[in-house]
Amino acid sequence: MTNRLITYICMAISLATALSAHAQDGTSAYSFLNISPSSRIYGLGGMNISIVGGDVNSADQNPALLGQEMNNEVQFSYMRYIGSSNFAGVSYAHSIGAHGTWGAAIRYLGYGSMTEADESGNITGTFSASDAIFSATYSHDITDRLRGGINLKMAYSSYAEFSAMAIATDIGINYYDGERDLSLSAVIANLGGQVKRFDNRYDKLPLDLRLGWSQTFGSLPIRFSITAWNLTKWKLPYIETGDGTSDEDFKVKDSFSSNLFRHLVFGADFVGSDNFYIGLGYNYKTRTDMSTYSRSILSGFSLSAGLRVRAFDLGVAFAQPHTGATTFMFNLSCDISYFLE
């Protein structure tokens, strides 16, 4: 089984590398691949690759988080996103033998109706825009503490009469020490490229290298997490516009500390019970991306909570990156094995 995992990884890398070679001169697109369908992860800052548990949707962040503890788990997700955007999806996991697990997921991201205009600005009607992601995941327990995983994703975009398609893969590894409740992860995300273009230009996928750490300390029932992402480039400058009361020119923020914290996502969740959790996250990049005088005081922060009742898990998450953008996510999971006993 370990050799099979290695074979899958080599095949995926070969395919993704070939596709990436066609997209080196374009601009990065398909950023929707970075939106987590997990309410628990969304509440921890929107990015986390090291939370070990029974959340099937965590495999979207790190395929090595998919495990046998998720056997026959099905999860439905819904998200009310910015503007009139609505996202929905379903995922499922099933164990293979004593060490393997596979999963599959479908997600639809609809952005609502938009005004259509010609090159002169004349209104010609409306159009709709949407994205869809189809993914298949396989993970394997290499040792009792080390697990590797890989997923293959097909992303399809439809904007008015235009469409495009891309194939991407994520490759992840996770080390988990149950005695210390220590989890360490590494992920290469969105390795791949377009197989169908909107026009004559190839767009790059948001290729990324990510590292993650999660741990509790002693008897304190709080798990802390730090996720480092966007590690393929150091400089992530942003423009500070002030509070709207000054006539000074906008300032470009590009200091060492600014770049450092724009690479980091912080999270903390209460894990004192197997039937209940609450989590808080802070994403400095989200806050600085919304650095206008009208951003919300909650910008960059997110909150999640979950409750388990028998075979069902209910999770919710909330964030307000901007005063005009309140986002809400809902997850419902069911352990089918409970009804098969």
Salt bridges, closest charged atoms under 4 A:
GLU69 OE1 - ARG147 NH2 3.60
ASP141 OD1 - ARG147 NE 2.66
ASP170 OD2 - LYS153 NZ 2.92
ASP177 OD2 - ARG145 NH1 3.56
ASP177 OD2 - ARG180 NE 3.07
ASP203 OD1 - ARG201 NE 3.22
ASP208 OD2 - ARG210 NE 2.80
ASP254 OD2 - LYS235 NZ 3.24
ASP269 OD2 - ARG40 NH2 3.20
ASP269 OD2 - ARG223 NH2 2.72
ASP289 OD1 - ARG262 NH1 3.20
ASP289 OD2 - LYS285 NZ 2.95
ASP313 OD2 - ARG308 NH1 2.14
